[in-house]
Amino acid sequence: MSFNPGLGVIALDRPLGFRYEAGTFGPQPELRTLDAIRASLRDPLCDGPDPVYAIVMDVGRMELRAELERRMLLFGVVTYAAGRLGDEPVRSQGHVHRVSQHSGWRPPELYEIWSGAAFVYMQEFAADDPGRCYAILAKPGQIVVVPPGWAHATVSADPAASMTFGALCDREYGFEYAEVRQRRGLAWYPLIDESGAIRWEPNPAYRTNRLEVRGPGDYSDLGIQSGASLAVQAAAGLERFQWVSEPALAAGVWTNFEP
C-alpha cells in the first residue's frame, strides 16, 4: 500500500536511494550503516541489512524552496531496507532534537508515511524515568506529530517490506544520541514474534512505564488537514506549519500533548 506524497522524491530500494522528478531539488543520499546504529540496538552484535536506511534532508519542489528557507523549515525523506536487525525490525536510532538557537526549543517533527507501515515510537524524556510512552502505528498517507523535546525513533512495522516516510523539520535540525546510547536504546524495544508481528519489550535500563500502542491522533489544533499530503498542504500555505520551527506558537498545544 502506498500513496503519492506529491513532493517529487521517488524512493529506490535496489540499491537504497532516491530519484528526483523534474522541478525537484535535493542532495545525494546519506546511507546509515548497521555499524552506525549498533549502539542503540537491543543486540548490538546482530546481523541485518547494510545499509539499514538512506536519508536525504532539504528536498522539495523548487517553487517552495525560498519560502521553506525563509520559514526555517525543510523536508526530509528516509527509506528503510526490508529485513530485520536480529530480533528487531529495521528502525532508526533513538534520539532527541538539539535545542535550536533561533527558537530556544528542542523542535517538534511532523512525519508522513509514504509506503509500508511504521511505528513512530516516542517517550517524554531520555532519562531513567521516560515519562509517557507511545507507539503510534501509521500507514501510507497518515501523519504523526512528535512534540518538542521527546525522544523518538521510527520503526518499520513490516519486516518483509521496505518502508519510506517524509518529515517536515526545523531547518536548524540536530540529533543528540548520548542519553539513548547510554541506555542501549529507548525505553521499549520493538521485537518480531514468531508470526512476524511486532511486540514490545521494556528496556531494563529505564523505569518501566505503561506503553500505549494505537493509531495517530487528531492534529487539527495544529492546522493539519486529514487526508491531504504534507506537500499539498505546504503548497497551499506554509504558514500553517510555522510551529515546527517556532514551537512557542503552539505552546498551549504541547501541554499534556497526546500524539
PyRosetta script that sets phi, psi and omega in degrees:
from pyrosetta import init, pose_from_sequence

init()
pose = pose_from_sequence("MSFNPGLGVIALDRPLGFRYEAGTFGPQPELRTLDAIRASLRDPLCDGPDPVYAIVMDVGRMELRAELERRMLLFGVVTYAAGRLGDEPVRSQGHVHRVSQHSGWRPPELYEIWSGAAFVYMQEFAADDPGRCYAILAKPGQIVVVPPGWAHATVSADPAASMTFGALCDREYGFEYAEVRQRRGLAWYPLIDESGAIRWEPNPAYRTNRLEVRGPGDYSDLGIQSGASLAVQAAAGLERFQWVSEPALAAGVWTNFEP")
pose.set_psi(1, 132.5)
pose.set_omega(1, 178.8)
pose.set_phi(2, -150.4)
pose.set_psi(2, 172.4)
pose.set_omega(2, 176.4)
pose.set_phi(3, -145.8)
pose.set_psi(3, 167.8)
pose.set_omega(3, -179.1)
pose.set_phi(4, -94.5)
pose.set_psi(4, 109.1)
pose.set_omega(4, -178.1)
pose.set_phi(5, -74.9)
pose.set_psi(5, -17.4)
pose.set_omega(5, 176.3)
pose.set_phi(6, 76.8)
pose.set_psi(6, 16.4)
pose.set_omega(6, -177.6)
pose.set_phi(7, -93.3)
pose.set_psi(7, -13.5)
pose.set_omega(7, 179.2)
pose.set_phi(8, 84.9)
pose.set_psi(8, 15.4)
pose.set_omega(8, 179.7)
pose.set_phi(9, -116.2)
pose.set_psi(9, 123.5)
pose.set_omega(9, -177.4)
pose.set_phi(10, -109.5)
pose.set_psi(10, 122.7)
pose.set_omega(10, 179.3)
pose.set_phi(11, -79.6)
pose.set_psi(11, 141.0)
pose.set_omega(11, 176.9)
pose.set_phi(12, -119.1)
pose.set_psi(12, 148.5)
pose.set_omega(12, -179.0)
pose.set_phi(13, -121.9)
pose.set_psi(13, -4.5)
pose.set_omega(13, 179.0)
pose.set_phi(14, -139.3)
pose.set_psi(14, 84.5)
pose.set_omega(14, -0.4)
pose.set_phi(15, -81.7)
pose.set_psi(15, 172.2)
pose.set_omega(15, 177.1)
pose.set_phi(16, -61.2)
pose.set_psi(16, 135.3)
pose.set_omega(16, 178.8)
pose.set_phi(17, 170.0)
pose.set_psi(17, -159.9)
pose.set_omega(17, -175.3)
pose.set_phi(18, -146.0)
pose.set_psi(18, 153.9)
pose.set_omega(18, 172.4)
pose.set_phi(19, -123.6)
pose.set_psi(19, 139.6)
pose.set_omega(19, -179.4)
pose.set_phi(20, -105.1)
pose.set_psi(20, 129.6)
pose.set_omega(20, 174.7)
pose.set_phi(21, -72.1)
pose.set_psi(21, 164.1)
pose.set_omega(21, 176.8)
pose.set_phi(22, -57.2)
pose.set_psi(22, 138.3)
pose.set_omega(22, 180.0)
pose.set_phi(23, 83.6)
pose.set_psi(23, 9.0)
pose.set_omega(23, -179.4)
pose.set_phi(24, -115.9)
pose.set_psi(24, 139.4)
pose.set_omega(24, 177.5)
pose.set_phi(25, -108.8)
pose.set_psi(25, 157.5)
pose.set_omega(25, 176.9)
pose.set_phi(26, 168.1)
pose.set_psi(26, 159.6)
pose.set_omega(26, -177.4)
pose.set_phi(27, -89.8)
pose.set_psi(27, 177.6)
pose.set_omega(27, 167.9)
pose.set_phi(28, -68.4)
pose.set_psi(28, 146.0)
pose.set_omega(28, -176.9)
pose.set_phi(29, -72.7)
pose.set_psi(29, 150.8)
pose.set_omega(29, 167.8)
pose.set_phi(30, -96.9)
pose.set_psi(30, 138.8)
pose.set_omega(30, 180.0)
pose.set_phi(31, -107.7)
pose.set_psi(31, 128.4)
pose.set_omega(31, 177.6)
pose.set_phi(32, -94.6)
pose.set_psi(32, 116.6)
pose.set_omega(32, 179.7)
pose.set_phi(33, -79.9)
pose.set_psi(33, 163.4)
pose.set_omega(33, 176.3)
pose.set_phi(34, -62.2)
pose.set_psi(34, -40.3)
pose.set_omega(34, 179.2)
pose.set_phi(35, -60.2)
pose.set_psi(35, -32.0)
pose.set_omega(35, -176.7)
pose.set_phi(36, -69.4)
pose.set_psi(36, -22.8)
pose.set_omega(36, -176.2)
pose.set_phi(37, -113.4)
pose.set_psi(37, 2.9)
pose.set_omega(37, -175.4)
pose.set_phi(38, -56.9)
pose.set_psi(38, -35.0)
pose.set_omega(38, -174.5)
pose.set_phi(39, -64.1)
pose.set_psi(39, -16.7)
pose.set_omega(39, -179.6)
pose.set_phi(40, -106.7)
pose.set_psi(40, 7.6)
pose.set_omega(40, -177.9)
pose.set_phi(41, -94.6)
pose.set_psi(41, 153.1)
pose.set_omega(41, 177.1)
pose.set_phi(42, -61.8)
pose.set_psi(42, -41.5)
pose.set_omega(42, 176.0)
pose.set_phi(43, -118.0)
pose.set_psi(43, 95.0)
pose.set_omega(43, -176.3)
pose.set_phi(44, -63.9)
pose.set_psi(44, -14.9)
pose.set_omega(44, -178.0)
pose.set_phi(45, -98.6)
pose.set_psi(45, 9.5)
pose.set_omega(45, -174.2)
pose.set_phi(46, -69.3)
pose.set_psi(46, 163.3)
pose.set_omega(46, 170.3)
pose.set_phi(47, -93.7)
pose.set_psi(47, 161.1)
pose.set_omega(47, 177.9)
pose.set_phi(48, 176.1)
pose.set_psi(48, 177.7)
pose.set_omega(48, 178.7)
pose.set_phi(49, -62.0)
pose.set_psi(49, 147.0)
pose.set_omega(49, -178.6)
pose.set_phi(50, -147.7)
pose.set_psi(50, 111.7)
pose.set_omega(50, 7.2)
pose.set_phi(51, -71.2)
pose.set_psi(51, 158.2)
pose.set_omega(51, -178.6)
pose.set_phi(52, -82.3)
pose.set_psi(52, -41.6)
pose.set_omega(52, 178.7)
pose.set_phi(53, -154.7)
pose.set_psi(53, 162.0)
pose.set_omega(53, 176.1)
pose.set_phi(54, -118.5)
pose.set_psi(54, 144.0)
pose.set_omega(54, -175.5)
pose.set_phi(55, -138.2)
pose.set_psi(55, 140.5)
pose.set_omega(55, 170.8)
pose.set_phi(56, -129.5)
pose.set_psi(56, 135.4)
pose.set_omega(56, 178.9)
pose.set_phi(57, -118.3)
pose.set_psi(57, 137.8)
pose.set_omega(57, -178.7)
pose.set_phi(58, 74.9)
pose.set_psi(58, 73.8)
pose.set_omega(58, 178.5)
pose.set_phi(59, -129.1)
pose.set_psi(59, 165.4)
pose.set_omega(59, 174.8)
pose.set_phi(60, 150.2)
pose.set_psi(60, -173.4)
pose.set_omega(60, 178.8)
pose.set_phi(61, -77.9)
pose.set_psi(61, 139.1)
pose.set_omega(61, -176.2)
pose.set_phi(62, -58.3)
pose.set_psi(62, -33.6)
pose.set_omega(62, -175.5)
pose.set_phi(63, -69.8)
pose.set_psi(63, -15.1)
pose.set_omega(63, 179.0)
pose.set_phi(64, -102.7)
pose.set_psi(64, -4.2)
pose.set_omega(64, -170.4)
pose.set_phi(65, -60.1)
pose.set_psi(65, -50.3)
pose.set_omega(65, -177.4)
pose.set_phi(66, -63.0)
pose.set_psi(66, -38.7)
pose.set_omega(66, -178.9)
pose.set_phi(67, -69.9)
pose.set_psi(67, -38.5)
pose.set_omega(67, 174.8)
pose.set_phi(68, -59.7)
pose.set_psi(68, -44.6)
pose.set_omega(68, 179.9)
pose.set_phi(69, -64.8)
pose.set_psi(69, -41.6)
pose.set_omega(69, -178.6)
pose.set_phi(70, -63.7)
pose.set_psi(70, -35.6)
pose.set_omega(70, -177.6)
pose.set_phi(71, -92.2)
pose.set_psi(71, 7.0)
pose.set_omega(71, 179.2)
pose.set_phi(72, 58.4)
pose.set_psi(72, 42.8)
pose.set_omega(72, 179.0)
pose.set_phi(73, -122.1)
pose.set_psi(73, 157.3)
pose.set_omega(73, 170.3)
pose.set_phi(74, -154.8)
pose.set_psi(74, 155.8)
pose.set_omega(74, 171.5)
pose.set_phi(75, -97.9)
pose.set_psi(75, 140.5)
pose.set_omega(75, 170.0)
pose.set_phi(76, -124.9)
pose.set_psi(76, 158.0)
pose.set_omega(76, 177.3)
pose.set_phi(77, -136.6)
pose.set_psi(77, 139.3)
pose.set_omega(77, 179.7)
pose.set_phi(78, -131.0)
pose.set_psi(78, 137.8)
pose.set_omega(78, 173.6)
pose.set_phi(79, -127.0)
pose.set_psi(79, 134.2)
pose.set_omega(79, -176.6)
pose.set_phi(80, -101.8)
pose.set_psi(80, 146.2)
pose.set_omega(80, 170.6)
pose.set_phi(81, -71.5)
pose.set_psi(81, 151.9)
pose.set_omega(81, 169.0)
pose.set_phi(82, -71.5)
pose.set_psi(82, 159.8)
pose.set_omega(82, 177.3)
pose.set_phi(83, 121.6)
pose.set_psi(83, -159.9)
pose.set_omega(83, -176.4)
pose.set_phi(84, -147.2)
pose.set_psi(84, 157.2)
pose.set_omega(84, 178.6)
pose.set_phi(85, -109.2)
pose.set_psi(85, 83.4)
pose.set_omega(85, -171.5)
pose.set_phi(86, 66.1)
pose.set_psi(86, -121.6)
pose.set_omega(86, 178.0)
pose.set_phi(87, -88.7)
pose.set_psi(87, -1.0)
pose.set_omega(87, -178.4)
pose.set_phi(88, -102.4)
pose.set_psi(88, 152.6)
pose.set_omega(88, 169.9)
pose.set_phi(89, -72.2)
pose.set_psi(89, 165.2)
pose.set_omega(89, 174.7)
pose.set_phi(90, -62.5)
pose.set_psi(90, 135.2)
pose.set_omega(90, -177.7)
pose.set_phi(91, -156.2)
pose.set_psi(91, 168.9)
pose.set_omega(91, 176.0)
pose.set_phi(92, -85.6)
pose.set_psi(92, 170.6)
pose.set_omega(92, 171.8)
pose.set_phi(93, -73.7)
pose.set_psi(93, 140.2)
pose.set_omega(93, 172.9)
pose.set_phi(94, -70.6)
pose.set_psi(94, 142.1)
pose.set_omega(94, -178.8)
pose.set_phi(95, -158.7)
pose.set_psi(95, 169.2)
pose.set_omega(95, 166.6)
pose.set_phi(96, -118.8)
pose.set_psi(96, 157.5)
pose.set_omega(96, 179.3)
pose.set_phi(97, -83.3)
pose.set_psi(97, 138.4)
pose.set_omega(97, 175.9)
pose.set_phi(98, -66.3)
pose.set_psi(98, 148.8)
pose.set_omega(98, 176.9)
pose.set_phi(99, -61.3)
pose.set_psi(99, 128.7)
pose.set_omega(99, 178.2)
pose.set_phi(100, -81.4)
pose.set_psi(100, 128.4)
pose.set_omega(100, -177.4)
pose.set_phi(101, -65.0)
pose.set_psi(101, -32.4)
pose.set_omega(101, -175.3)
pose.set_phi(102, -78.7)
pose.set_psi(102, -22.2)
pose.set_omega(102, -179.3)
pose.set_phi(103, -112.9)
pose.set_psi(103, -24.6)
pose.set_omega(103, -174.8)
pose.set_phi(104, 77.7)
pose.set_psi(104, 9.2)
pose.set_omega(104, -179.8)
pose.set_phi(105, -115.5)
pose.set_psi(105, 156.3)
pose.set_omega(105, 162.4)
pose.set_phi(106, -82.1)
pose.set_psi(106, 109.9)
pose.set_omega(106, -165.7)
pose.set_phi(107, -70.4)
pose.set_psi(107, 152.7)
pose.set_omega(107, 172.1)
pose.set_phi(108, -74.3)
pose.set_psi(108, 179.0)
pose.set_omega(108, 178.7)
pose.set_phi(109, -147.7)
pose.set_psi(109, 149.1)
pose.set_omega(109, -175.2)
pose.set_phi(110, -121.1)
pose.set_psi(110, 115.0)
pose.set_omega(110, -177.4)
pose.set_phi(111, -103.4)
pose.set_psi(111, 146.8)
pose.set_omega(111, 174.9)
pose.set_phi(112, -138.2)
pose.set_psi(112, 120.8)
pose.set_omega(112, -179.7)
pose.set_phi(113, -79.7)
pose.set_psi(113, 132.8)
pose.set_omega(113, -178.3)
pose.set_phi(114, -102.7)
pose.set_psi(114, -43.2)
pose.set_omega(114, 179.1)
pose.set_phi(115, -149.8)
pose.set_psi(115, 156.2)
pose.set_omega(115, -174.5)
pose.set_phi(116, 76.7)
pose.set_psi(116, -149.8)
pose.set_omega(116, 176.3)
pose.set_phi(117, -149.9)
pose.set_psi(117, 152.5)
pose.set_omega(117, -174.8)
pose.set_phi(118, -144.1)
pose.set_psi(118, 147.8)
pose.set_omega(118, 161.8)
pose.set_phi(119, -96.4)
pose.set_psi(119, 124.7)
pose.set_omega(119, 168.4)
pose.set_phi(120, -95.9)
pose.set_psi(120, 104.7)
pose.set_omega(120, -178.4)
pose.set_phi(121, -90.8)
pose.set_psi(121, 138.2)
pose.set_omega(121, 178.9)
pose.set_phi(122, -149.6)
pose.set_psi(122, 148.1)
pose.set_omega(122, 176.3)
pose.set_phi(123, -138.1)
pose.set_psi(123, 151.1)
pose.set_omega(123, -173.1)
pose.set_phi(124, -61.7)
pose.set_psi(124, -38.4)
pose.set_omega(124, -172.1)
pose.set_phi(125, -135.3)
pose.set_psi(125, 144.8)
pose.set_omega(125, 169.2)
pose.set_phi(126, -93.1)
pose.set_psi(126, 69.2)
pose.set_omega(126, -174.5)
pose.set_phi(127, -147.9)
pose.set_psi(127, 171.9)
pose.set_omega(127, -177.9)
pose.set_phi(128, -54.4)
pose.set_psi(128, -39.2)
pose.set_omega(128, 172.3)
pose.set_phi(129, -98.1)
pose.set_psi(129, 107.4)
pose.set_omega(129, -174.7)
pose.set_phi(130, -77.3)
pose.set_psi(130, -5.9)
pose.set_omega(130, -176.4)
pose.set_phi(131, 70.9)
pose.set_psi(131, -149.4)
pose.set_omega(131, -179.0)
pose.set_phi(132, -71.0)
pose.set_psi(132, 141.7)
pose.set_omega(132, -176.5)
pose.set_phi(133, -127.9)
pose.set_psi(133, 133.6)
pose.set_omega(133, -179.1)
pose.set_phi(134, -135.1)
pose.set_psi(134, 144.1)
pose.set_omega(134, 167.3)
pose.set_phi(135, -123.0)
pose.set_psi(135, 107.0)
pose.set_omega(135, -174.0)
pose.set_phi(136, -98.8)
pose.set_psi(136, 114.4)
pose.set_omega(136, -179.9)
pose.set_phi(137, -84.6)
pose.set_psi(137, 122.2)
pose.set_omega(137, -177.2)
pose.set_phi(138, -128.6)
pose.set_psi(138, 143.5)
pose.set_omega(138, -179.9)
pose.set_phi(139, -117.6)
pose.set_psi(139, 172.7)
pose.set_omega(139, -174.4)
pose.set_phi(140, -51.3)
pose.set_psi(140, 130.4)
pose.set_omega(140, -179.5)
pose.set_phi(141, 90.8)
pose.set_psi(141, -10.0)
pose.set_omega(141, 179.8)
pose.set_phi(142, -89.4)
pose.set_psi(142, 148.4)
pose.set_omega(142, -174.3)
pose.set_phi(143, -116.9)
pose.set_psi(143, 141.1)
pose.set_omega(143, 177.9)
pose.set_phi(144, -131.7)
pose.set_psi(144, 137.0)
pose.set_omega(144, 177.8)
pose.set_phi(145, -105.4)
pose.set_psi(145, 127.9)
pose.set_omega(145, 169.2)
pose.set_phi(146, -100.6)
pose.set_psi(146, 119.6)
pose.set_omega(146, -174.9)
pose.set_phi(147, -74.8)
pose.set_psi(147, 168.4)
pose.set_omega(147, -177.1)
pose.set_phi(148, -59.4)
pose.set_psi(148, 135.0)
pose.set_omega(148, 170.9)
pose.set_phi(149, 84.6)
pose.set_psi(149, -7.9)
pose.set_omega(149, -177.4)
pose.set_phi(150, -80.4)
pose.set_psi(150, 142.8)
pose.set_omega(150, 171.6)
pose.set_phi(151, -78.2)
pose.set_psi(151, 144.2)
pose.set_omega(151, -174.3)
pose.set_phi(152, -159.4)
pose.set_psi(152, 164.4)
pose.set_omega(152, 175.2)
pose.set_phi(153, -154.2)
pose.set_psi(153, 155.8)
pose.set_omega(153, 177.7)
pose.set_phi(154, -111.6)
pose.set_psi(154, 129.3)
pose.set_omega(154, -169.5)
pose.set_phi(155, -121.6)
pose.set_psi(155, 129.6)
pose.set_omega(155, 173.5)
pose.set_phi(156, -66.7)
pose.set_psi(156, 130.5)
pose.set_omega(156, -179.0)
pose.set_phi(157, -91.0)
pose.set_psi(157, -3.9)
pose.set_omega(157, -178.9)
pose.set_phi(158, -137.9)
pose.set_psi(158, 100.0)
pose.set_omega(158, -177.1)
pose.set_phi(159, -61.1)
pose.set_psi(159, -20.0)
pose.set_omega(159, -176.4)
pose.set_phi(160, -80.3)
pose.set_psi(160, -10.9)
pose.set_omega(160, -173.1)
pose.set_phi(161, -130.6)
pose.set_psi(161, 153.3)
pose.set_omega(161, 170.5)
pose.set_phi(162, -72.4)
pose.set_psi(162, 163.1)
pose.set_omega(162, -178.5)
pose.set_phi(163, -141.6)
pose.set_psi(163, 139.3)
pose.set_omega(163, 179.9)
pose.set_phi(164, -131.2)
pose.set_psi(164, 139.7)
pose.set_omega(164, 175.6)
pose.set_phi(165, -142.3)
pose.set_psi(165, 154.0)
pose.set_omega(165, 172.4)
pose.set_phi(166, -107.1)
pose.set_psi(166, 160.9)
pose.set_omega(166, 179.2)
pose.set_phi(167, -145.4)
pose.set_psi(167, 141.7)
pose.set_omega(167, 172.5)
pose.set_phi(168, -105.2)
pose.set_psi(168, 124.2)
pose.set_omega(168, -168.6)
pose.set_phi(169, -131.6)
pose.set_psi(169, 162.0)
pose.set_omega(169, 166.7)
pose.set_phi(170, -63.7)
pose.set_psi(170, 135.0)
pose.set_omega(170, 179.9)
pose.set_phi(171, -63.1)
pose.set_psi(171, -26.8)
pose.set_omega(171, 178.9)
pose.set_phi(172, -93.5)
pose.set_psi(172, 48.0)
pose.set_omega(172, -175.6)
pose.set_phi(173, -72.6)
pose.set_psi(173, 153.9)
pose.set_omega(173, 175.0)
pose.set_phi(174, -164.4)
pose.set_psi(174, 147.2)
pose.set_omega(174, -175.0)
pose.set_phi(175, -115.0)
pose.set_psi(175, 137.8)
pose.set_omega(175, 174.4)
pose.set_phi(176, -116.9)
pose.set_psi(176, 127.2)
pose.set_omega(176, -173.2)
pose.set_phi(177, -113.5)
pose.set_psi(177, -14.7)
pose.set_omega(177, -166.3)
pose.set_phi(178, -57.5)
pose.set_psi(178, -48.2)
pose.set_omega(178, -176.3)
pose.set_phi(179, -64.7)
pose.set_psi(179, -36.6)
pose.set_omega(179, -179.6)
pose.set_phi(180, -73.0)
pose.set_psi(180, -45.1)
pose.set_omega(180, 179.7)
pose.set_phi(181, -64.1)
pose.set_psi(181, -34.2)
pose.set_omega(181, 178.8)
pose.set_phi(182, -59.1)
pose.set_psi(182, -30.2)
pose.set_omega(182, -178.7)
pose.set_phi(183, -105.6)
pose.set_psi(183, 14.5)
pose.set_omega(183, 179.4)
pose.set_phi(184, 53.2)
pose.set_psi(184, 48.9)
pose.set_omega(184, 175.3)
pose.set_phi(185, 118.0)
pose.set_psi(185, -174.6)
pose.set_omega(185, 178.5)
pose.set_phi(186, -84.5)
pose.set_psi(186, -177.6)
pose.set_omega(186, -170.1)
pose.set_phi(187, -72.3)
pose.set_psi(187, -18.2)
pose.set_omega(187, 177.4)
pose.set_phi(188, -131.7)
pose.set_psi(188, 131.4)
pose.set_omega(188, 176.2)
pose.set_phi(189, -94.5)
pose.set_psi(189, 132.5)
pose.set_omega(189, 170.6)
pose.set_phi(190, -83.6)
pose.set_psi(190, 127.6)
pose.set_omega(190, -179.8)
pose.set_phi(191, -124.5)
pose.set_psi(191, 149.9)
pose.set_omega(191, -179.3)
pose.set_phi(192, -95.9)
pose.set_psi(192, 122.0)
pose.set_omega(192, -180.0)
pose.set_phi(193, -85.2)
pose.set_psi(193, -177.0)
pose.set_omega(193, -174.0)
pose.set_phi(194, -63.9)
pose.set_psi(194, -24.7)
pose.set_omega(194, 179.5)
pose.set_phi(195, -87.2)
pose.set_psi(195, -5.0)
pose.set_omega(195, -177.2)
pose.set_phi(196, 93.0)
pose.set_psi(196, -1.3)
pose.set_omega(196, 178.2)
pose.set_phi(197, -81.7)
pose.set_psi(197, 162.0)
pose.set_omega(197, -179.9)
pose.set_phi(198, -94.2)
pose.set_psi(198, 128.6)
pose.set_omega(198, 169.5)
pose.set_phi(199, -120.8)
pose.set_psi(199, 164.2)
pose.set_omega(199, -173.5)
pose.set_phi(200, -119.1)
pose.set_psi(200, 132.6)
pose.set_omega(200, -178.6)
pose.set_phi(201, -122.8)
pose.set_psi(201, 133.1)
pose.set_omega(201, -179.6)
pose.set_phi(202, -67.9)
pose.set_psi(202, 142.9)
pose.set_omega(202, 174.7)
pose.set_phi(203, -84.0)
pose.set_psi(203, 118.1)
pose.set_omega(203, -175.3)
pose.set_phi(204, -66.0)
pose.set_psi(204, -7.9)
pose.set_omega(204, 177.8)
pose.set_phi(205, -75.4)
pose.set_psi(205, -9.2)
pose.set_omega(205, -179.7)
pose.set_phi(206, -116.7)
pose.set_psi(206, 160.7)
pose.set_omega(206, 164.7)
pose.set_phi(207, -68.3)
pose.set_psi(207, 130.0)
pose.set_omega(207, -175.8)
pose.set_phi(208, -78.4)
pose.set_psi(208, 117.5)
pose.set_omega(208, 173.7)
pose.set_phi(209, -112.5)
pose.set_psi(209, 162.9)
pose.set_omega(209, -179.1)
pose.set_phi(210, -64.2)
pose.set_psi(210, 139.7)
pose.set_omega(210, 174.1)
pose.set_phi(211, -104.9)
pose.set_psi(211, 126.9)
pose.set_omega(211, 175.2)
pose.set_phi(212, -100.6)
pose.set_psi(212, 121.8)
pose.set_omega(212, -179.7)
pose.set_phi(213, -111.6)
pose.set_psi(213, 122.5)
pose.set_omega(213, -178.4)
pose.set_phi(214, -167.2)
pose.set_psi(214, -177.2)
pose.set_omega(214, 177.5)
pose.set_phi(215, -85.0)
pose.set_psi(215, 178.3)
pose.set_omega(215, -178.1)
pose.set_phi(216, -63.9)
pose.set_psi(216, 151.5)
pose.set_omega(216, 178.4)
pose.set_phi(217, -87.3)
pose.set_psi(217, -169.2)
pose.set_omega(217, 178.8)
pose.set_phi(218, -95.6)
pose.set_psi(218, 117.0)
pose.set_omega(218, -177.1)
pose.set_phi(219, -109.5)
pose.set_psi(219, 23.8)
pose.set_omega(219, -177.6)
pose.set_phi(220, -63.0)
pose.set_psi(220, -26.6)
pose.set_omega(220, 178.6)
pose.set_phi(221, -71.7)
pose.set_psi(221, -7.5)
pose.set_omega(221, 173.8)
pose.set_phi(222, -104.8)
pose.set_psi(222, 10.2)
pose.set_omega(222, 177.1)
pose.set_phi(223, 80.9)
pose.set_psi(223, 14.2)
pose.set_omega(223, -177.8)
pose.set_phi(224, -89.1)
pose.set_psi(224, 129.7)
pose.set_omega(224, -178.3)
pose.set_phi(225, -96.3)
pose.set_psi(225, 119.7)
pose.set_omega(225, 178.3)
pose.set_phi(226, -68.0)
pose.set_psi(226, 137.6)
pose.set_omega(226, 175.6)
pose.set_phi(227, 90.3)
pose.set_psi(227, -3.2)
pose.set_omega(227, 177.5)
pose.set_phi(228, -118.9)
pose.set_psi(228, 138.5)
pose.set_omega(228, -178.4)
pose.set_phi(229, -66.8)
pose.set_psi(229, 157.2)
pose.set_omega(229, 177.2)
pose.set_phi(230, -59.5)
pose.set_psi(230, -39.0)
pose.set_omega(230, -179.0)
pose.set_phi(231, -64.1)
pose.set_psi(231, -41.4)
pose.set_omega(231, 178.6)
pose.set_phi(232, -65.0)
pose.set_psi(232, -43.4)
pose.set_omega(232, 179.0)
pose.set_phi(233, -66.1)
pose.set_psi(233, -38.4)
pose.set_omega(233, 178.2)
pose.set_phi(234, -64.5)
pose.set_psi(234, -41.0)
pose.set_omega(234, -180.0)
pose.set_phi(235, -64.3)
pose.set_psi(235, -28.7)
pose.set_omega(235, 179.3)
pose.set_phi(236, -79.2)
pose.set_psi(236, -14.4)
pose.set_omega(236, 178.5)
pose.set_phi(237, 155.1)
pose.set_psi(237, 103.1)
pose.set_omega(237, -177.5)
pose.set_phi(238, -67.8)
pose.set_psi(238, -15.5)
pose.set_omega(238, -178.0)
pose.set_phi(239, -60.6)
pose.set_psi(239, -24.7)
pose.set_omega(239, -180.0)
pose.set_phi(240, -65.6)
pose.set_psi(240, -20.2)
pose.set_omega(240, -178.8)
pose.set_phi(241, -107.0)
pose.set_psi(241, 15.4)
pose.set_omega(241, -177.2)
pose.set_phi(242, -62.0)
pose.set_psi(242, -24.8)
pose.set_omega(242, 179.4)
pose.set_phi(243, -64.5)
pose.set_psi(243, -17.6)
pose.set_omega(243, 177.6)
pose.set_phi(244, -64.8)
pose.set_psi(244, -42.7)
pose.set_omega(244, 178.4)
pose.set_phi(245, -95.8)
pose.set_psi(245, -13.8)
pose.set_omega(245, 175.7)
pose.set_phi(246, -128.3)
pose.set_psi(246, 75.1)
pose.set_omega(246, -173.6)
pose.set_phi(247, -58.9)
pose.set_psi(247, -24.4)
pose.set_omega(247, 180.0)
pose.set_phi(248, -61.6)
pose.set_psi(248, -23.3)
pose.set_omega(248, 178.4)
pose.set_phi(249, -62.9)
pose.set_psi(249, -24.5)
pose.set_omega(249, 179.7)
pose.set_phi(250, -117.4)
pose.set_psi(250, 31.2)
pose.set_omega(250, -175.4)
pose.set_phi(251, -54.1)
pose.set_psi(251, -38.8)
pose.set_omega(251, -179.6)
pose.set_phi(252, -67.3)
pose.set_psi(252, -29.9)
pose.set_omega(252, 179.6)
pose.set_phi(253, -70.8)
pose.set_psi(253, -35.1)
pose.set_omega(253, -175.2)
pose.set_phi(254, -70.4)
pose.set_psi(254, -22.8)
pose.set_omega(254, 178.5)
pose.set_phi(255, -66.7)
pose.set_psi(255, 117.4)
pose.set_omega(255, -178.5)
pose.set_phi(256, 58.5)
pose.set_psi(256, 32.5)
pose.set_omega(256, 179.8)
pose.set_phi(257, -60.1)
pose.set_psi(257, 138.6)
pose.set_omega(257, 172.9)
pose.set_phi(258, -123.4)
pose.set_psi(258, 121.7)
pose.set_omega(258, -174.8)
pose.set_phi(259, -70.1)
pose.dump_pdb("model.pdb")
